[in-house]
Amino acid sequence: CLQARHQGQRNVNDSICSPLVYSMLVAVNALIIVAAVAAAASTPSVFTPSPPPPSCTSAMALRSLGKVATLKSNQMGPGFSAYRLDTKHLPRLDPLMSIDWFSMAEPFFRPHPHAGFCAVTYIFPESPGGFLNRDSTGRKDQQKPGELYWTTAGSGVVHEERPFTAGTPGDGLQLFINLPSHLKTTAPRVQHLTNDKIAEQALPGGGKVRVLVGQHGEHTAPIEPPHPFHLLDVRLPKGATFRHTLPGGWNGAALVVRGGVAVAGENGGRLRGEQAAELVGVGDVQLEGVADEESQMVLLAGPPTNEPPVWYGPFCGSSMQQVEGWIRDFQAGKMGALDASF
C-alpha cells in the first residue's frame, strides 16, 4: 500500500496521501471511488502481529538489533526529495507505518485529507527553514526548525504543509502512526510543540537527547498522543552513550540520520547513516556513538495495535467499509474545506 501512494497527482481532487509523499488517487466521483475501493478490498493486507510481552524481564536486560533496512532516496520533483523507509522490510514497527526523511524547498502539495491515523512532522533544529501548517479546523501555525507538529487525523481533516519561505528548505521527518480501531473516529486534533517547551537532557560522554514525545529520565514531553508513543532525537559524539527504558511489550526502532551508532545487547551491531532497524527483545535500549563526527539517531517506539492497517489513498481504516465512509465524508465536505495557499 505504501508503494501505491506514489501514483497520485498534485491536485486536491486527486487527494495527496501526505504532504511529503505521492499517494493513491482519490477519484473525482463517488461511483469510481467506491468501485476502486471494492476492488482493493479483494487484496489481502500483509500484517505481522507482535508477539505477546514476556511475563518478566531482567532489570539488566538490553534490547538487541533486529532487522535492518536502508532508506531509499526519492526525488519527487523540483524542490522536494525524501529518503523513504519501506516498512515491509521491518515488520515489527507497529504502530509505525511509514517514515519519510524529507527536504522541501518549494510549495509542493496542495490541501488534502487524512483520516484514521496520526501524521507527525519534525523539523530538524539544523534545518535552514520551517513550515507553514494550515488545516480545515482553522489552525494556521508557523513550525520553526526544531519543532514538532502532531496531527491526529481521527475522523478526518484537510491540511496543507509548505515551506514558510519559498526557496528555503525545511528538512526533517514525517511519520505515519496507526491508531487502534477504537480511536480512528476521534475528533481531529493538532498539537504544536514549540522549541521553548522541548526538554533537552545531557548524556554521558557529551551527548544529548531532545524529548519530543513520551518521556526520558525525568523529562516528559507535553505532547499527548492518543496512543502511547516515544520520539527522541539523540545526538552522540564518538564514545558517548545513550540508554532508554521501554515498557514491556512495546515495539522499538532506531533511525540513524548521520554518523553511526553501536547497538548493545546479546545480538548487537552497528548502524550507519540512512539506516533504520528494529530493536527487539526486552529491556532497555543502549547505544554508543562510533563515528568521528557527531551522530544523530531518532528513537521511535510504541505499543503495537496488532491490527492490520487498511490503506486506501490518504485514509487508514480498520475495514474497507470504514474507508468508503471517509471518502463519502470528504466528498460531501464533512471534513471541512481548505483553499490552496499557492
Salt bridges, closest charged atoms under 4 A:
ASP86 OD2 - LYS88 NZ 3.88
ASP100 OD1 - ARG84 NE 2.81
GLU126 OE2 - ARG235 NH1 2.33
GLU126 OE2 - ARG258 NH2 3.83
ASP141 OD2 - ARG139 NE 2.97
GLU147 OE1 - HIS192 NE2 2.83
GLU160 OE1 - ARG134 NH1 2.80
GLU200 OE1 - LYS208 NZ 3.75
GLU200 OE2 - ARG210 NE 3.15
GLU224 OE1 - ARG189 NH2 3.04
ASP233 OD1 - ARG235 NE 2.87
GLU278 OE1 - ARG92 NH2 3.21
ASP284 OD2 - ARG243 NE 2.83
ASP292 OD1 - LYS238 NZ 3.25
GLU294 OE1 - ARG258 NH2 3.25
GLU324 OE1 - ARG328 NH1 3.47
ASP329 OD1 - LYS334 NZ 3.98
